[in-house]
C-alpha cells in the first residue's frame, strides 16, 4: 500500500519567524489580509508583532475574532461573510487549533462555494480548489493545525463535533515562532501540550502508521516529554522545544490518523465544552491500557524516548506498563485531572459512546471497538 505524506509547502521555525510573513504575502502579490484570531491574542497585544509588520509594508487587514474555543458552524459562516465583505485576498490565522480550524473551513468555502453548507465538509469532501492562501501562526503548542489536513467543527444543534479531512485545506505557509507562545497561561500550556503528546502516541500506534510517520512521532514524543514541564513554567527553551515537538507530531498524525482517545475526546468538547487538550490528556492513559493487547509491543519505543529508566531490561508487559505510568505522571506533573468525575453525566454516556464510535478518528484505532466497550471506558473514569 502506498503511504501519502502531505506537508506545508513552506514552514518557518524559531524565534523571530513571524518576520517572514510580509515577504510571503508580498512575493505573491497579496494586499488584503483577513486576520483570524482569538480575542485574547488581540487584547494582549501579541498580535502587534504581526500587525506592526503589515503596517510597515502597507498591507491592509481586518480582524475576525468571532471564534469559540470549540468553533461552531456559525463561526465559520460569519467568517466567510466577513472575509467577503472586506474583499480579502489572503488569511493569516493567529491562534490555537480553534482559530486555525475555523480559518481552514472559511478558506475552503470561499474558494469552493458549493460547500457553503458547512456540514457538507464532514469526512473527506471532494473539494476542487485549494483554500484561500493561508499563513498559519500558532500561539499554542498542541494542535499542530498549521501542518495538518484536518479540522474539527462543532455542530451545536446536533451536540457533536465533526472531523473534516481535505488536502486542500493545509496552509501554504506555517510560521512556528515560540515568542508567540510566551503569554500562554499554565493550564492552556499543559492541556495543549498533552494534546500534542496524544497526537504523537496515537499516531504511533494507529492502524495506518508507517516508517515515515513513526520517525516523526517518536521524535515528537521525545521533544514533548523533555520540554512540556519546562514550557508550563514558561521557560524559553521549553517553549521552543514544545513548538517544534507539536509541529512534528502534526507532520505524522495528519497523514496516518488517530484513535479512540480523540474520538472520545471530541464528544466531551461538543457536549460539555471541555477543553480538547484536557479531554485527551485524561483519556490517553485509558486508551493505552485498552489498546495494550494489540499494540503493547510498540509501547517500549515510546517509553524509551520518554527516558523511562531500565526499560531495555524489562519484559514487554513491564515496558508497556512503565510507559503508561510515565504518561500518567507527565499529565499529573502539569496539573491534568485524573478522571472524568467532574465532567461526564451518567445519562450522557450512551450518546457520547455512539458519537465516539461514529467519529472519523475511531477506525484508525489499533484495536477494533464497539459502542458498548467505549461506554465502559467512559464509566471507568467516572
TIZATI-321725 format. One line per 3 residues: number of its first residue (from 0); their letters; for each residue x, y, z of C-alpha. Coordinates in pm, whole numbers, m for minus. Example, Ala and Ser with C-alpha at 12.3 -4.5 7.8 and 13.67 -1.06 7.14 Angstrom:
<recs>
0 = AS = 1230:m450:780 ~ 1367:m106:714
</recs>
This chain:
<recs>
0 = XXX = 0:0:0 ~ 126:348:m85 ~ 164:592:204
3 = XXX = 69:952:128 ~ 251:1233:309 ~ 115:1589:283
6 = XXX = 305:1879:443 ~ 319:2259:414 ~ 499:2382:102
9 = XXX = 683:2628:329 ~ 736:2647:704 ~ 945:2867:932
12 = XXX = 1061:2771:1281 ~ 1225:2953:1566 ~ 1236:3288:1745
15 = XXX = 1159:3574:1508 ~ 994:3358:1244 ~ 696:3599:1221
18 = XXX = 922:3842:1034 ~ 884:3617:729 ~ 509:3682:699
21 = XXX = 535:4002:498 ~ 767:3858:233 ~ 544:3553:191
24 = XXX = 249:3785:121 ~ 421:4047:m94 ~ 612:3796:m305
27 = XXX = 277:3653:m409 ~ 106:3987:m457 ~ m139:3966:m167
30 = XXX = m251:4302:m28 ~ m560:4249:192 ~ m522:4007:481
33 = XXX = m805:3854:682 ~ m657:3801:1031 ~ m846:3530:1216
36 = XXX = m753:3527:1582 ~ m872:3472:1936 ~ m981:3782:2126
39 = XXX = m712:3732:2392 ~ m436:3744:2129 ~ m563:4083:2014
42 = XXX = m626:4222:2364 ~ m287:4106:2496 ~ m105:4290:2219
45 = XXX = 60:3971:2091 ~ m96:4036:1753 ~ 103:4361:1726
48 = XXX = 413:4155:1649 ~ 242:4082:1318 ~ 30:4391:1251
51 = XXX = 327:4624:1302 ~ 498:4440:1017 ~ 187:4461:799
54 = XXX = 150:4833:870 ~ 509:4899:772 ~ 461:4707:448
57 = XXX = 133:4883:362 ~ m72:4564:372 ~ m437:4623:466
60 = XXX = m600:4389:716 ~ m911:4325:919 ~ m966:4118:1233
63 = XXX = m1207:3831:1276 ~ m1232:3715:1638 ~ m1581:3560:1647
66 = XXX = m1434:3216:1719 ~ m1525:2995:2015 ~ m1277:2755:2181
69 = XXX = m1468:2473:2011 ~ m1556:2653:1685 ~ m1909:2624:1554
72 = XXX = m2078:2616:1216 ~ m2197:2971:1284 ~ m1840:3088:1348
75 = XXX = m1744:2958:1004 ~ m2045:3109:829 ~ m1987:3450:988
78 = XXX = m1621:3429:892 ~ m1699:3362:527 ~ m1929:3665:526
81 = XXX = m1667:3888:692 ~ m1396:3771:450 ~ m1610:3863:150
84 = XXX = m1720:4197:295 ~ m1357:4304:345 ~ m1269:4174:m4
87 = XXX = m972:3995:146 ~ m729:3800:m69 ~ m548:3600:199
90 = XXX = m581:3465:553 ~ m345:3494:846 ~ m460:3255:1118
93 = XXX = m308:3355:1453 ~ m412:3139:1744 ~ m467:2784:1860
96 = XXX = m642:2497:1691 ~ m985:2659:1709 ~ m868:2963:1512
99 = XXX = m686:2756:1253 ~ m972:2507:1213 ~ m1214:2795:1157
102 = XXX = m974:2954:909 ~ m942:2631:714 ~ m1319:2599:680
105 = XXX = m1352:2965:578 ~ m1076:2932:320 ~ m1225:2616:173
108 = XXX = m1577:2757:142 ~ m1463:3089:m10 ~ m1288:2902:m291
111 = XXX = m1542:2618:m308 ~ m1880:2793:m261 ~ m2070:2474:m346
114 = XXX = m1975:2363:8 ~ m2138:2663:177 ~ m2331:2416:393
117 = XXX = m2055:2359:648 ~ m2188:2013:733 ~ m2118:1904:375
120 = XXX = m1744:1923:454 ~ m1759:1637:705 ~ m1532:1344:628
123 = XXX = m1337:1358:304 ~ m1515:1624:99 ~ m1447:1628:m278
126 = XXX = m1341:1993:m296 ~ m1187:2103:m626 ~ m983:2410:m533
129 = XXX = m727:2474:m263 ~ m838:2701:19 ~ m760:3072:18
132 = XXX = m386:3137:58 ~ m324:3098:430 ~ m37:3166:666
135 = XXX = m87:2984:997 ~ 79:3119:1310 ~ 16:2901:1618
138 = XXX = 3:3064:1962 ~ m34:2730:2140 ~ 190:2424:2126
141 = XXX = m56:2144:2080 ~ m293:2103:1790 ~ m41:2139:1504
144 = XXX = m335:2253:1290 ~ m88:2463:1093 ~ 54:2147:933
147 = XXX = m245:1912:921 ~ m507:1834:658 ~ m777:1806:925
150 = XXX = m1011:2044:1102 ~ m1292:1994:1351 ~ m1616:2192:1373
153 = XXX = m1886:2175:1639 ~ m2246:2122:1534 ~ m2426:2292:1824
156 = XXX = m2769:2182:1705 ~ m2674:1813:1700 ~ m2436:1840:2000
159 = XXX = m2147:1678:1818 ~ m1815:1756:1657 ~ m1737:1650:1305
162 = XXX = m1395:1598:1151 ~ m1310:1721:803 ~ m1014:1579:611
165 = XXX = m903:1762:298 ~ m560:1804:137 ~ m690:2135:2
168 = XXX = m712:2288:349 ~ m346:2273:456 ~ m197:2623:498
171 = XXX = 62:2706:234 ~ 284:2862:498 ~ 334:2771:864
174 = XXX = 514:3018:1090 ~ 602:2850:1420 ~ 752:3121:1639
177 = XXX = 782:3032:2010 ~ 771:3402:2101 ~ 404:3396:2003
180 = XXX = 350:3138:2281 ~ 516:3316:2575 ~ 190:3461:2709
183 = XXX = 8:3127:2707 ~ m113:3056:3066 ~ m3:2743:3252
186 = XXX = m331:2546:3224 ~ m352:2605:2849 ~ 16:2519:2802
189 = XXX = m39:2193:2989 ~ m360:2099:2806 ~ m234:2177:2456
192 = XXX = 96:2006:2531 ~ m80:1687:2636 ~ m291:1711:2320
195 = XXX = 34:1712:2123 ~ 157:1408:2315 ~ m172:1233:2241
198 = XXX = m130:1310:1870 ~ 217:1162:1872 ~ 133:849:2071
201 = XXX = m198:772:1898 ~ m33:839:1562 ~ 248:599:1651
204 = XXX = 12:309:1732 ~ m267:380:1481 ~ m351:117:1218
207 = XXX = m221:346:943 ~ 125:411:1086 ~ 422:381:851
210 = XXX = 800:419:867 ~ 791:792:793 ~ 518:869:1046
213 = XXX = 695:653:1308 ~ 1004:868:1265 ~ 804:1187:1318
216 = XXX = 606:1055:1613 ~ 895:917:1815 ~ 1090:1242:1782
219 = XXX = 778:1438:1877 ~ 725:1223:2187 ~ 1089:1275:2287
222 = XXX = 1067:1654:2249 ~ 734:1681:2432 ~ 839:1459:2723
225 = XXX = 1161:1658:2756 ~ 1011:2007:2730 ~ 648:2016:2846
228 = XXX = 716:2060:3217 ~ 956:2347:3145 ~ 716:2507:2896
231 = XXX = 443:2511:3163 ~ 683:2720:3374 ~ 733:2948:3071
234 = XXX = 1097:2851:3024 ~ 1204:2978:2681 ~ 1390:2662:2585
237 = XXX = 1088:2459:2691 ~ 863:2677:2478 ~ 1087:2632:2176
240 = XXX = 1108:2257:2226 ~ 731:2227:2252 ~ 674:2447:1947
243 = XXX = 886:2210:1742 ~ 760:1890:1903 ~ 393:1961:1845
246 = XXX = 461:2055:1481 ~ 650:1731:1418 ~ 362:1536:1576
249 = XXX = 130:1707:1328 ~ 354:1605:1038 ~ 284:1247:1137
252 = XXX = m72:1207:1260 ~ m221:1426:988 ~ m113:1162:739
255 = XXX = m193:839:925 ~ m483:917:1159 ~ m554:882:1530
258 = XXX = m773:660:1751 ~ m1039:634:2019 ~ m876:881:2258
261 = XXX = m952:1157:2011 ~ m1291:1017:1910 ~ m1395:1005:2277
264 = XXX = m1247:1350:2349 ~ m1442:1512:2066 ~ m1771:1423:2232
267 = XXX = m1666:1576:2563 ~ m1580:1904:2394 ~ m1902:1913:2193
270 = XXX = m2134:1831:2482 ~ m1963:1997:2779 ~ m1726:2242:2609
273 = XXX = m1437:2061:2779 ~ m1101:2192:2650 ~ m987:1941:2389
276 = XXX = m639:1903:2535 ~ m775:1831:2883 ~ m1011:1566:2745
279 = XXX = m727:1399:2552 ~ m492:1409:2849 ~ m743:1242:3082
282 = XXX = m828:974:2827 ~ m477:895:2696 ~ m364:652:2970
285 = XXX = m701:476:2946 ~ m663:446:2569 ~ m316:300:2612
288 = XXX = m446:41:2859 ~ m730:m51:2621 ~ m500:m86:2320
291 = XXX = m224:m273:2506 ~ m340:m622:2394 ~ m288:m536:2026
294 = XXX = m31:m253:2029 ~ 158:m306:2353 ~ 475:m421:2179
297 = XXX = 514:m67:2040 ~ 500:93:2385 ~ 864:10:2462
300 = XXX = 982:252:2192 ~ 755:522:2336 ~ 887:464:2687
303 = XXX = 1244:466:2561 ~ 1219:815:2408 ~ 1039:929:2725
306 = XXX = 1352:808:2911 ~ 1177:550:3128 ~ 1456:405:3347
309 = XXX = 1577:49:3276 ~ 1315:m8:3008 ~ 1554:m213:2793
312 = XXX = 1578:m478:3065 ~ 1201:m510:3110 ~ 965:m768:2962
315 = XXX = 717:m640:2703 ~ 442:m632:2968 ~ 661:m443:3214
318 = XXX = 774:m198:2947 ~ 416:m128:2841 ~ 305:m68:3200
321 = XXX = 604:155:3271 ~ 529:361:2962 ~ 166:410:3063
324 = XXX = 284:512:3411 ~ 521:769:3258 ~ 236:919:3055
327 = XXX = 19:940:3368 ~ 299:1106:3564 ~ 362:1367:3295
330 = XXX = m8:1457:3296 ~ m17:1476:3675 ~ 301:1686:3687
333 = XXX = 144:1953:3466 ~ m188:1954:3653 ~ m419:1742:3438
336 = XXX = m718:1583:3623 ~ m702:1205:3661 ~ m1066:1125:3582
339 = XXX = m1396:1242:3435 ~ m1592:1264:3762 ~ m1638:1640:3733
342 = XXX = m1724:1628:3362 ~ m1938:1336:3244 ~ m2300:1275:3346
345 = XXX = m2417:915:3351 ~ m2723:990:3141 ~ m2497:1116:2860
348 = XXX = m2272:810:2836 ~ m2476:632:2568 ~ m2489:941:2346
351 = XXX = m2117:1007:2398 ~ m2031:647:2316 ~ m2235:643:1997
354 = XXX = m2078:973:1888 ~ m1727:843:1960 ~ m1788:522:1767
357 = XXX = m1912:724:1466 ~ m1622:972:1487 ~ m1374:982:1197
360 = XXX = m1083:903:1430 ~ m1229:577:1561 ~ m1147:350:1260
363 = XXX = m777:424:1299 ~ m764:279:1648 ~ m537:m28:1656
366 = XXX = m797:m232:1845 ~ m1142:m271:1697 ~ m1406:m148:1936
369 = XXX = m1780:m108:1989 ~ m2028:136:2140 ~ m2057:m87:2445
372 = XXX = m1681:m102:2503 ~ m1648:274:2464 ~ m1928:324:2718
375 = XXX = m1739:101:2962 ~ m1427:311:2910 ~ m1611:634:2988
378 = XXX = m1763:482:3301 ~ m1427:352:3421 ~ m1316:713:3466
381 = X = m1636:822:3641
</recs>
